[in-house]
Amino acid sequence: ITLWPSTIPYSHLGIFGTFLNYLVENHHKWVCYGFWISWLIHIVEAFYGVKLCQSKGITDPAIQFQWFIQTLLFGYASFGLLVSYKPSAKKHY
């Protein structure tokens, strides 16, 4: 809808398609701003996810990278899982 609005089959999407077409025709600049701002939020969230991994004891760089990519693509759905993760307490003998 943002980068190639002509490729969206608005007529097949019912009332949602009508709404999207209205946004593209009348507010395309704001739709583009929203698109790029949402990507920026995902990027910041992904970097913060790596920092959160480190603070929760996830030190393997490969695992941190996987959390980064997952959070970059899925946003809060992934970040929420990482926030709610409670590492097991280490036993002291």
N, C-alpha and C positions, 0 to 999 in steps of 0.2 A: 504494500500500500504506500510505503514511503518512497522507495527508490524507483520502482517501476509500476506506478498505479494502473497503467493500461493493461497489465497482465492479470489483473484480478477480475474474476467473473462475478461482478456485483449482482447481476440478475439471478444468480443461482444461490445467493446467500440470504434471500428473503429480506426481512426488515433490517437485519444487521448489515446486509449489503447496501441497502438504501442509506443507512447511517454512515457507513464507510465512504460511500460515493460522495455524500454531502461534505464530509470532512475533507476529502481530497480536493473537491471542486472549490470549496469556500475557505478552507483553513489549511492548505497544504504546507505553508511555511511553519505553522505551529505543530503539525504532525511530524515534520522533519526534526524540529527542535526536540520534541518529545522522544523521538527515536534515538537521537544521538545522546540525549541526557540519560535515557535508560541504559544505553551501553556504557556510559561513563560510570553510572551507579554500579553496574555489574562489575566493571573493572576494579573500582575501589573496594567493593565488597569481596572480590576474589583475593586481592592483596591482603585485606584485613583477615580473610580466612586463613591465609598462610601464617600470619602472625598469631592467630588464635590457635592454630595447630601447634606451634612452638610452645605456647603457654600451657597447652593441655598435655604436653609430653609427646607429641607426635613429631619425632625428629628425623624420620626417614625422608630424604628429599624427594624420592619417587612418590611417596604417599602424599606429601605436601603438594607436589605438582598435580596429582590427580584431584585433590581437593580444590586446587586453584582452577583447573579446567572445568570441573563440575560446577563450581560456584559461578564461574564466568558464564556458563551456558544456561544454568537453571536458576541463578539468583538466590532469592531468599529460601526457596524450597530446599536447596542444598545447605545454605548458610545456617538455616534454622536447625538442621540436624547436627551441624558442627557445634553450634552454641549449646545445644541441649546435651551434648556428649559429656558424660562424667567419667573420667578415667578412674580405673580401680585404684584404690589406695595401696601403696607399697607396704609390704609387711616388714616390720623391723623386729629382728630377733635379738 
